[in-house]
Amino acid sequence: MAMTDTAPDALPLHSVSVAGVVVREDGRVLAIRRADNGTWEPPGGVLELAEAPEEGVRREVFEETGIKVRVERLTGVYKNVARGIVALVFRCRPEGGVEHLSDESIGVDWLLPAEVSERMAEVYAVRMLDALRVDDAAPSIRTHDGRRLLGGQAPAIG
């Protein structure tokens, strides 16, 4: 077998992130406005190496919003092919805390489901809308380029 110029550590890697779709009893969902680009998204971030996905969701939501959550279930897996990021999205319930801004967020708001598509880009709105489904369907698996869903995938309808 011939040696190649590509060392194993030079192979492309994926980053794993987690996000929480936090749903209040009145049906509103928690969203942040990111400080770096001004976009509205569900709170989340990079999963740390020694961290379970559920722990990462609780940490990220609390750091970015001040809200403590109970993780209910995985609602979707989303791959950004342009950046090599795989996001695990979980539906959560608030369990306390007080909303606050952070270094990563310049806005925190509880949105009505109808407001999600108005404020968020398609690739983030679909994560929220997938999590708002009331059925116990398997998690959604979607691919996007950072802006639009790929392969003719229709966004969920809220």
N, C-alpha and C positions, 0 to 999 in steps of 0.2 A: 504494500500500500504506500503510495507516494505521500510525502509531506506537502502540506499546503502553506501558503503565506498567512492563512487565517488561524490565529491561535484561538483556543476555546474561549478565552476571556474577551476576545474581540467580537464574538457573536452578538447580534442585536438582542437586547433584553426588553422585557416588558416591565412597566411599573404597575403596581396594584394600588388602586385607591378605593376608598369607601365613602359612601354618602348616606345621609339619613333623610328620609321623607317623613317629617314629624307631623302627625295629624292630630289636631285637637278634637275634642268631643263635638264641637260645632262644625267640623268639617274643614276648617281652615288649615293651611299647610305652611310650615315655617320655611322662609327663604332668606338668603343673604344677598347683598349687593357687594360684589368683590371689590376690594380696594385697588387691585392691580389693573383691572380692565373695565370696571363699572358694570359688569353683567350680573344679572340675577340668576342664582343657581340654588339647588339644595345645598345645605352645609355639608362639607366633607373635605377629604384630603388624602394624602399618601398614608398607606398602611405601614406601620413600623415593623421591622423584621421579627421581633419577638412577640408580636401582638396578634391576638385572635381578631377576626373581622368584626365581631360584635363589640369587642373592647375598643377597637379603632373608631367605630361609628360613635359610640358614647363619648369618647375623648374629643373627636373632631367637632361634633355638634356642640358640646359644652364649651370648648375653646373659642369657637367662632360666634356663639350666640348667647352663652350663659344658661342655656336650657339643659336640664338633666333629662335623659330619656330611657325608656324601656324598649329594647329592640324586640320587634314582633316576628318579622320574617323577611327573608330575602325575596325581593320583588323583581330584580333584574340584573343582568350582566351586560355591560355596554363596552364595546371595544372601539377606541379611537385609533384607526389605522394610521393616521398621519403622525401621531405622537407616540404610539406604542403603549398606550395606557389602557388597562382593563379596570373598569369601575364596577364594584359590587354595591348595589343599592338596596337598602333595607327600609321597610316601613317601621316607624317608631311611634310611641306615644310619649307625650311630655309627662314628666314626673316631678316637676319643680324647677326652681331656678328663676332668675329674672333676666329678661332680654338685655343684652349689652352689645356694643360694638367691640371690635378687636382690631389688631394690626392688619388682619386679613379681610375685614368687613367694614364697609362704610354705610351699610343699611341692613336692618333686620326687620322683617315684616311677616305677618300672618296673612297669607293670600287666600282669597276664595278660589275654588277650583277653576272658575271661569276666568280669573285673572292670570292664571299660570301661563297660558299660551300668549297672552298679551305682553307680559313682561319678560319672558324667557325665550332664548333661542330654542329652536326645535329639539336639539339634542339634549337639552336640559329639561324642557317642558315634558318630553315623552317619559323621562324618568319619574317625574312627579305623577303624571297621569297613569302610568303603569302601576304605580304603588297605590293609587286611589281605587283601583278596581276592587270590588267587594267580593268577587269570587275567589275561590282557592286554587286558581289555575297555577300551573307551573310558572316559575319566573320567566320574564321576557328575556330573550337574547337578541341583542341588536348591535349592528355595526354602523359606524359613522366616520366622517372625515374631519370631525371637529366643528362642523357647521351644520351639515345635513345628514340625515339617515341615508344609508346606501342600500342598493338592491331592491328598490321599490317598496321598502318597509313603510307602511302607513303609520303615522303617529297614533297613539291611543286617543280616543275621544272621551273627554270627561263628562 
